[in-house]
Amino acid sequence: MARSRERGWPPAPEALPFPVVDNHTHLESVLGWVADGWGDAQPSIEDHLERAAAVGVTRMVQVGCDLDAVAWTDAAVRVHPQLVGALAIHPNEAVLHAGVREVAPDGLDPDVQPRHAMSLDDAIDAVAVTARANGRIRAIGETGLDHFRAGPRGRAVQRDAFRAHISLAKELGLALQIHDRDAHDEVVEILLADGAPERTVFHCFSGGTALAEVAARNGWFCSFAGPVSFPANEELRAALRELPYELVLVETDAPYLTVHPFRGRPNAPYLLPGTIRTIADETGRTLEETCRSVARASEAVYGAW
């Protein structure tokens, strides 16, 4: 059943003055969101790509981070030239592939699916095989650590999986997209110990100025999503202001983390301009300068497409 209209798709924003890239989106999950506000039919992937292009979001990095989404992403980026892909076994997926069934700090029971019958090693191997066979896969991710959704045994699994993904990104010469939830210090420790890939991105950056300073010192990219616009997140905006322009990326993480004032409603790439405008305002740059900088940084990480 469709959600109520005030919980449906937000209105399209004003178009940007220069085309930009949504650095991280989950279109397979966006397509699963049933909501009002887009006409009579559930929007297709073509609808989402067209609506995004109409406001200046002309390219996207589609992220598949479970085995089902890995297969979906592999197929989608071959068909849609607007897309390149990132593939990984998400840290919370890694725990389940490893057979760990513990209630973590989030208080939720593990959501075990048939795909989790595959071992973690075999699941990461499947990511590697897919990435090697498709030149439109440009990153390994999202991978990393999630202390909110893992207990002690799960965290140990996540560390091992993170290291395996770091190694894979370097082996394949691909960028690395990091999921870092309540685990800043340990993520940095592993990156420094193992050696970060040349192009490393903190997806949905959630740290403060201390993490921003570490990222800047090491040349790691930081990708900002809707939370940078939330009124309470001044610490996040302070971190943004600490970063060199050339290391700042922007994403939706759709269908999650919708930009203010639409928090709680479904997200999609066409809503990226709201986050871009926040970044321009906070860094004191014009909107066009910000768009051009984000586009350059995106191509520096993922190449041309």
N, C-alpha and C positions, 0 to 999 in steps of 0.2 A: 504494500500500500504506500502511496506517495506521502511524504511528510507534508506538514502544513506549509502554506505559502511563505510565512516568515522564517521557516527553516529550510526553504528551498534554495535554488541557485541564486546567488547574488547578481545584481545587475552588472552589465559589462562596464568597465571603467573607460575613461577617455583614452584615446590611442596615444601611444608613446611617439616621440619625435624621431626615434631611430630604433631599428629592430634589435631585439635582445634575445637571449637564450634563457629558458627555464632549466637551470642546472640540475634539477633533481625532481622527477615526478613519477608517480605510479599510475599510469593510465589504465592498467588492467583493473585496479581498484576504483579509479574514478568511474569507469564504465559500470561498475556494480552498484553505484549510488543512485537510488531512485529518489528523485526530488522534483517538486514543481518548479516552474519558472523558465522552461525551455520549450514551450509549445506543447503539443499534444503527445509527442513520442519521446521515448527515452533516447537521449543523444548518443550517437555513434562516435567512434574514434575520429571519423572524418569531420563530424560536427565540432568536436572539441578542437581539432587542429585548425579548422576554419575560423572558429570564434577567437582563438588565440591569435592567429595571424591578423585578424581584423583590428586588434589593438596593439600590434607590434611585437608579439611574441611568436617569432617565426620558426624557432628551432627549440628542441628539447632534448634532454638526456633522460631517457626512459630507464627506470631502475627495476630490475627483477631480482628479488632477494629471498625467494624461496623456490623450490624446484619447479612448481607450477608456473610461477612468474618468470623464471629463467627461460622456459620453453616459449612462453607468450612473448617475451621481449625479443628473443632470437628471431621469431617469425615477424614481429611488428616492424623492427628496424630494417628488415629486408624489403618491406613493401612501401614504407612511408619515408621519403627522403628527408622529411623534417626531423627525423629521429635518429639519434645514435643511442647506444645502450651501455648500461653498467650492470654487471652480474656478480652475485655473491650468495653465500648462505648467511643470512642475517644472524647476528649473535644470539637472538632469542630462538631462532630456528636451529642453530647449531646445538644448543642445549638439548633440544628434543631429539635431534638425530643421534645424539650421543647416549640416549636412553635415560637421561636425568629427568626425574619427575618429582620436583620439589616446589613447595609454595614459597615464592620469593617475597621481598618487601612490598610488592604491589598487592599481595593478598589474594591473587587469582590462582585458581587451579590451572595446571598446564593444559593448553589447547592442542591435544595430540590429533594429528591428521594421518591418513594413510601414507602420505609421502614420507613421514618420519620413520617408517620401517627401514628405509635405506640408512646405512651407517654414515657417520659424519665424513669419514674419509672418502667414501664413494660419492657422497653428495658434493664435496669440494672438487673431486675429480670430474664430476659431471659439469660443473661450472667451467673448469679448465678446458675440457673438450669443446664445449660450446663456444667459449671465447676464442680459442685458437682457430675455429672453423669459420668465424664471421668477422670480417674486417670492420664492420660497423659497430662492434663492441669496443668501446674506447676506455673503459674503466672497470676495475674490480671494486665492487661496493654494492650495497653498503655493508661494511664489516666493522667490527670494533668491540666495544664493551658497553653493557647495559646493566649497571649495578641495581637499578630499580626493579628489574624483572629477572634477576638471577640471585639465588642463594649461594652459599659457599661452593658447593659442587658445580653449579652452573657457571660461576665466575671462572673456575679453573678451566672448564671446557671452552668458554669464550676466549680466554687468553690464548689457548692453543690454536683455536680457529682463526683468531686475528693474525697470529704469526704466520699461519699457513697462507692466508690471503695476502699478507704483505709480501711474502716470498713469491707468490704467484704473480702479483702485479709487476714485480721487478723482473721476473723471468720473461713475462710477455711484453714488457715495455709499456705497460698501461698505467693510467692514473689510478689512484686509490681514493675511494670515497669512504669516509669514516663516520660511523655511528658512535657517538659519545654521549652517554646519559649517566650523569652523576659519577663519572669515572675519569675526569680530566687528568689527574696526576698519573694514573696508571696508564692511560692511553699514551701520554707523552713519554713516559718511562719506556714503554715497549717500542715506540717509534725510534727513540734515540738509541736504544740497545740493539735493535735489529737493523736499523738503517731505513729511514723512510724512502719510499719511491720518489723519484725526481719531482713528480707532480702529485702532491698529496692535498686532499681537500677535507676540511672538517664540515661535513654535511650538517645542515641546520645548526649552525654554530650556537652553542648555548653557554659559553664560558664568559668570564669577565675580562677585565683588562690584563690580568696576569697571564691568562691563556693567550690572549691576543698578542701580547708581547713575545711569548714563546713562539707563536706561529710566525710573527713577523721576522723574528731573528733567524728562523729556519727556512723561510721562504714557503711556508705552507699556506694554501689558500683557505679562506673562510667563507662559507656560503650561508647567507642570511635568508630566513623564511619569515612568514607572517609574524612570529613572536616579536621581531624587532619593532613592530608597530604597536604592540600592546602597551597601554599607558603605564603599567607598573614596571615595565622592563627597562628602566633607565640604565641599569648596570650593563645590559646587553648593548644599548646604544652607545654607552661610554666605550665599550670594547670596540665597536665599529669605528669610532673616531680615532682609535689608537692604530688602526691598520693602514698600511700603504694602500692607495687606491688600486694598484695593480694586483693586489691579493684578494680583492672583494668580489665575490660571486653572489648571485641571487637565485632563489629557487622558490617553488611553491610547496614541495613535499606533498602535493595533492594526492589524495583528497583530504589531507589533514592540514591543520595549522593555518586556517584561513586568516587573511589579513584583517586587521581592525578596520571598520566596525562590524565585520561579518563573522566574527569568531563563533564557532559552533555550527556554522552552515557549511555545506560541501565546498571543497576547494577544487580548482582546475587551473590549467596554465593561463587561461584568459585573465585571471585575477592577479597575475604577477605585477602589473603596473602599480598597484597600491604599495607593494613593498619597495619597488624601485623609487617611487616618489618619497617614501620615508627615508630611504638612504640618501637621496639627493638633499633633502631638507637637513638631515643630521650632519652631513659632511660639508655643507655650504657650497655645493656645486650646482650648476644648472642641471636640469633634467636631461638635456641632450648630452652634456658631458658625462653624466653618470651612465646613461645608456651605452654610449660609445666605449667607456671604460669597461663596463660589464661584458660587452660583446668581445672586446679584445682579450680580456682575462679568460673568458670561456674558450676561445679558440686556442689560447696558450695552453690550456689544460687538455682539451679534447680534440684539437685539430680542426680542420675545416669540414663542413658538411652543408 
